[in-house]
Amino acid sequence: MSVPEARAAAERAARASYGRLVAILAAPTGDLMLAEDALSDALERALRSWPERGVPANPEGWLLTVARNRQRDVWRSAAHRTARPLSEVVVEAARTTSPLDAVDPDAIGERRLELLFVCAHPAIDAASRTPLMLQAVLGLDAARIARAYGVGKEAMAKRLVRAKRRIAGTRIPFTVPGREARSERLPGVLEAVYGCYAVTLTGGPDEAPRRSPDSLAGEAHYLATTLATLLPDEPEALGLAALIALSLARAPGRGTDYVPLAEQDPADWDADLIAEGEAYLRRASAADRLGRFQLEAAIQAVHCDRRRTGITDTRALRTLYSALVTLAPTLGAQVALAAAVGRLDGPDAGLAALPDGVDDFQPAWAARAHLLAEAGRFTEAAAAFDRAATLALDPAARGYLADRAAGLRAR
Amino acid sequence: MRYTIMLHYPEQSTETLGEEAWAEGERAFSAYAKALHQAGVLLSGEVLQPSTSTTTLTTVDGELRVQDGPYADTKDQLGGTFVVDVPDLDAALDWAKQAPALAWGGVEVRPGATYVREGRWEPNA
């Protein structure tokens, strides 16, 4: 086997099992940093050994055994250095990981759900939860995560180290909360997974377009479908997977100009992702427990349905946004509701429905600008388009909005 | 794993609170201590006298200074502590959520680093 082939095999194993292995390695002691170091050491060894000896029959088991040995070496040297008795849990972990143990691939557990609950634990700073998931579950490095957030690599690395020290130091358990505690804790997990997608909407200037393979949107999709697979009875987990699949289906590809939703050609949308999202949404609604993510997914489904019917059902949108505003009254939902009202009842009704006091909220200015233009108030509309352009993070959207302002002034 | 549950709240007395509310507070503390004890997790518990009883020592320019009053004169004061031995943070947080002082102020949960046994420091684990 050649080096590139071995690399490809190692990378395939890593992509499929990185989070699984980190979760298993970290669970006994809560030491994520050591688990990640041990796994990356094992992956390096795989790159050296597999080209010569061939890929083992059970690559995941091979990686786990090598990583566990590495972990044990570190524990031993730590014990030697400090001359302090190892804590019981470490001794227990070392005892159960003899290098002579044959690793049964079927016995490699699935502890990623535990890991997701650890990453989104209420004792972890909310701003660290999504980056932590991207690193611990998916194996992204701090520089990559920093780029998505538009912050420095050092700052992101520090944030991640602080969170990991906290997990080990305060002993946050690697457990899935019981039924009662789960309803309290699950929203935090969903929020953090959604945060991975949200960062692709508002991310730094160097972030890749969402439908390109190197965008984090693909990672968000993977995390959401993983969570939905691990929690098949939680309608909001299914709703979130639906939301991300349906949003991603309409995301622009690389190098494309900004096209407002109403002017997008549904033929460009990804039919497989739409079908996948709709399937998740059907399963979610079967449970009859409505939630924020299911509503947002249903809204996306209404937009995607234009691919089939050729029209957008604005009445359905208004109903769904009204429900969303009641359930989770965010500014974004209020603005979207006002836009739907404007299309159904005329621009004046839409303007009246816009929320107050939203000076710096870009979507509110964009919606106001569109409604003013439709009402024939062109001077005010141009000013509002200018304000929306100034506040826009996406350069393509900024250009589109500035063009609209210029177009209105040239009338 | 040992955790210290620290209770911070605005200080009250029987005069400011009223006899009945005071007695109610005492009952709540008593029930809490009993629950911790019966679960076998309580290592120690202590409710402190008001911060007006505190004497604070500091060194200023090499000189020892002894002053009446607390180290930090804030509205909420450390009013009591419970040390518990539980498997993990979730268990410690579950006990902290039941602390009666949560109705009046903030409850802090901090894992111990080391503790003294028989005059020797032992790592917390």
Interface residues (C-beta under 8 A of the other chain):
Chain A: R84 S87 E88 V89 H121 A123 G169 T170 R171 I172 P173 T175 P177 A181
Chain B: M1 P87 D88 L89 D90 A91 L93 P111 P123 A125
